[in-house]
Amino acid sequence: MILVLVVVGSNAYVLLSTSGESTSKIADVPPEPVAIVPGALVQPNGKMSVMLADRVRDAARLWHAGKVEKILVSGDHHTWAYDEPDTMRKALISHGVTPRDIFEDHAGFDTWATMVRARSIFDIHDAVVVTQGFHMPRALFLAEEAGIHATGLTSDLHRYGYQLKKSEVREVFSRVKAIADVTLDTPAMAGPQIPISTTDGRESWGPAPPPGTPPAGSPGS
């Protein structure tokens, strides 16, 4: 019973306390300095999952529309064999985004870490968060708790089928973790500051992977 109350209470708190607004229409997004794109699955062959590809596509559209000046891609790169931010960055370049306007966070291991590092490492105060609708309330909640005034662009460009159902179930428990991270002020990985307003994004890119790195850690251009 206590566990049920914790889960229900955490979900209600996250869903009801988020003051940030979101939209699915790029025309309705207010101009902000940067778009934050949280990471998601990269397949073993190096291709982005459909959800991640949709986030990247919409972030590129925001940039082309002049709604944002810079894009921060933040995700998991805990080994050479798996690299979410580099995959997203190369996809953005293929969509015509100027390389200097793309910043990579290689330690965005979860949404809380992404937002904490966006504020502390990249000195982001205002942003548009680009993600799917099921994830958006938690992403905006954590952005605000990290000190970022955020609005959202929902990137539900496809029907995700079973993957969406699985993600929605997992999200229920991820909101509990979000409350715990905020309450305990879970630390994110530290690092040198890379102010996004005054730095060339290429300075945030990691080194090239060693020869023989699998496709998921060495995505093609």
C-alpha positions as CSV (number, residue, x, y, z in Angstrom):
1,M,0.0,0.0,0.0
2,I,2.8,2.4,0.9
3,L,4.5,1.7,-2.4
4,V,1.3,2.4,-4.3
5,L,0.9,5.7,-2.5
6,V,4.5,6.7,-3.3
7,V,4.1,5.9,-7.0
8,V,0.7,7.6,-7.3
9,G,1.8,10.6,-5.2
10,S,5.1,11.0,-7.2
11,N,3.3,10.9,-10.5
12,A,0.6,13.3,-9.4
13,Y,3.2,15.8,-8.1
14,V,5.3,15.7,-11.3
15,L,2.2,16.0,-13.6
16,L,0.6,18.8,-11.6
17,S,3.6,20.9,-10.6
18,T,5.1,21.5,-14.0
19,S,4.5,25.1,-15.0
20,G,6.3,24.8,-18.3
21,E,4.1,24.6,-21.4
22,S,4.6,22.4,-24.4
23,T,3.3,22.3,-28.0
24,S,3.6,20.0,-31.0
25,K,3.7,23.0,-33.4
26,I,7.0,24.6,-34.2
27,A,5.3,27.8,-35.0
28,D,4.0,28.0,-31.5
29,V,7.3,27.5,-29.8
30,P,8.6,30.7,-28.2
31,P,12.2,31.7,-29.3
32,E,14.8,30.5,-26.8
33,P,18.6,30.4,-27.0
34,V,18.9,26.6,-27.1
35,A,17.1,23.3,-27.6
36,I,17.9,20.4,-25.3
37,V,17.5,17.0,-26.8
38,P,17.6,14.1,-24.2
39,G,19.1,10.9,-25.5
40,A,17.3,7.6,-26.2
41,L,18.2,4.2,-27.7
42,V,20.8,3.9,-30.4
43,Q,20.5,0.4,-32.1
44,P,23.6,-1.8,-32.3
45,N,23.9,-1.0,-36.1
46,G,24.3,2.7,-35.2
47,K,20.9,3.8,-36.2
48,M,18.8,5.9,-33.9
49,S,15.5,4.5,-32.5
50,V,12.4,6.1,-34.1
51,M,11.8,8.1,-31.0
52,L,15.3,9.5,-30.9
53,A,15.2,10.2,-34.7
54,D,12.0,12.2,-34.2
55,R,13.5,14.3,-31.4
56,V,16.6,15.1,-33.6
57,R,14.4,15.9,-36.6
58,D,12.3,18.4,-34.7
59,A,15.3,20.0,-33.1
60,A,16.7,20.6,-36.6
61,R,13.4,22.1,-37.6
62,L,13.5,24.4,-34.6
63,W,17.0,25.6,-35.6
64,H,16.1,26.1,-39.3
65,A,12.9,28.0,-38.2
66,G,15.1,30.4,-36.1
67,K,13.4,29.3,-32.9
68,V,16.7,28.3,-31.3
69,E,20.3,29.4,-31.9
70,K,22.0,26.3,-30.4
71,I,21.2,22.6,-29.8
72,L,22.5,20.5,-26.9
73,V,22.3,16.8,-27.5
74,S,22.7,14.9,-24.2
75,G,22.9,11.2,-23.7
76,D,24.7,8.1,-22.7
77,H,28.3,7.5,-23.8
78,H,29.6,5.3,-21.0
79,T,31.7,3.2,-23.4
80,W,33.3,3.5,-26.8
81,A,30.8,0.9,-28.0
82,Y,27.7,3.1,-27.3
83,D,27.4,6.8,-28.2
84,E,24.1,8.6,-28.2
85,P,25.3,12.3,-28.4
86,D,27.7,11.7,-31.2
87,T,25.0,9.9,-33.2
88,M,22.6,12.7,-32.6
89,R,25.1,15.3,-33.6
90,K,26.0,13.6,-36.9
91,A,22.3,13.3,-37.7
92,L,21.7,17.0,-37.0
93,I,24.6,17.9,-39.4
94,S,22.9,15.7,-42.0
95,H,19.8,17.8,-41.5
96,G,21.7,20.9,-42.3
97,V,22.5,22.3,-38.8
98,T,25.8,24.2,-38.6
99,P,28.3,22.2,-36.6
100,R,29.4,25.1,-34.4
101,D,25.8,25.3,-33.1
102,I,25.7,21.7,-31.9
103,F,26.9,20.9,-28.4
104,E,27.4,17.4,-27.0
105,D,26.9,16.3,-23.4
106,H,28.4,12.8,-23.1
107,A,27.3,12.3,-19.5
108,G,23.5,12.7,-19.8
109,F,22.9,9.3,-18.3
110,D,19.4,10.1,-17.4
111,T,17.0,13.1,-17.7
112,W,18.1,14.6,-14.3
113,A,21.8,14.5,-15.2
114,T,21.0,16.0,-18.6
115,M,19.2,19.0,-16.9
116,V,21.7,19.5,-14.1
117,R,24.6,19.5,-16.5
118,A,22.8,21.7,-19.0
119,R,22.6,24.3,-16.2
120,S,26.0,23.7,-14.5
121,I,28.3,22.8,-17.4
122,F,26.7,24.6,-20.3
123,D,25.2,27.6,-18.4
124,I,21.8,27.2,-19.9
125,H,19.0,29.3,-18.2
126,D,16.2,29.1,-20.8
127,A,15.6,26.3,-23.3
128,V,13.1,24.3,-25.4
129,V,13.1,20.6,-24.5
130,V,12.5,18.3,-27.4
131,T,11.0,14.9,-26.5
132,Q,8.0,12.7,-26.7
133,G,4.7,13.5,-24.9
134,F,5.0,10.7,-22.4
135,H,8.4,12.0,-21.3
136,M,7.7,15.8,-21.5
137,P,6.1,16.4,-18.0
138,R,9.1,14.8,-16.2
139,A,11.6,16.5,-18.5
140,L,10.1,19.9,-17.9
141,F,9.8,19.2,-14.2
142,L,13.5,18.3,-13.9
143,A,14.6,21.2,-16.0
144,E,12.8,23.6,-13.7
145,E,14.2,21.9,-10.6
146,A,17.7,22.2,-12.1
147,G,17.2,26.0,-12.6
148,I,16.2,26.1,-16.3
149,H,13.1,27.9,-17.5
150,A,11.9,25.4,-20.1
151,T,9.1,25.1,-22.7
152,G,8.6,21.9,-24.7
153,L,8.2,20.7,-28.2
154,T,6.5,17.3,-28.3
155,S,8.0,15.1,-31.0
156,D,5.3,12.4,-31.5
157,L,5.9,12.1,-35.2
158,H,5.1,8.4,-35.5
159,R,3.0,5.7,-33.9
160,Y,5.5,3.9,-31.7
161,G,3.3,0.9,-31.0
162,Y,4.6,-1.5,-28.3
163,Q,7.6,0.7,-27.6
164,L,5.3,3.5,-26.6
165,K,3.3,1.3,-24.3
166,K,6.5,0.0,-22.7
167,S,7.9,3.5,-22.3
168,E,4.7,4.8,-20.7
169,V,4.8,2.0,-18.1
170,R,8.5,2.8,-17.4
171,E,7.7,6.5,-17.1
172,V,5.4,5.9,-14.2
173,F,8.4,4.6,-12.2
174,S,10.8,7.1,-13.6
175,R,8.7,9.9,-12.1
176,V,9.3,8.3,-8.7
177,K,13.0,8.4,-9.4
178,A,12.7,12.0,-10.5
179,I,11.2,13.0,-7.1
180,A,14.0,11.1,-5.4
181,D,16.7,12.8,-7.5
182,V,15.4,16.2,-6.7
183,T,14.9,15.5,-3.0
184,L,18.3,14.0,-2.6
185,D,20.0,16.4,-5.1
186,T,21.6,13.4,-6.8
187,P,24.9,14.6,-8.2
188,A,25.6,14.6,-11.9
189,M,29.1,14.1,-13.3
190,A,31.2,17.2,-13.0
191,G,33.4,18.7,-15.7
192,P,34.8,21.9,-17.2
193,Q,32.3,24.6,-18.1
194,I,31.4,25.1,-21.7
195,P,29.1,28.2,-21.8
196,I,26.8,27.6,-24.7
197,S,26.3,31.3,-25.5
198,T,30.0,32.0,-26.1
199,T,31.6,28.7,-27.1
200,D,31.9,27.0,-30.5
201,G,29.9,23.7,-30.1
202,R,32.8,21.7,-31.6
203,E,34.7,22.2,-28.4
204,S,32.3,19.9,-26.6
205,W,32.6,17.1,-29.1
206,G,34.5,14.0,-27.8
207,P,37.5,12.5,-29.5
208,A,37.1,10.2,-32.5
209,P,36.5,6.5,-31.5
210,P,39.3,4.1,-31.8
211,P,39.5,1.9,-34.9
212,G,37.2,-1.1,-34.8
213,T,34.5,0.6,-32.6
214,P,31.1,-1.0,-33.3
215,P,28.6,1.0,-35.3
216,A,26.6,2.2,-32.3
217,G,29.7,3.9,-31.0
218,S,31.0,5.1,-34.4
219,P,28.0,6.3,-36.3
220,G,28.4,7.3,-39.9
221,S,28.0,10.8,-41.1
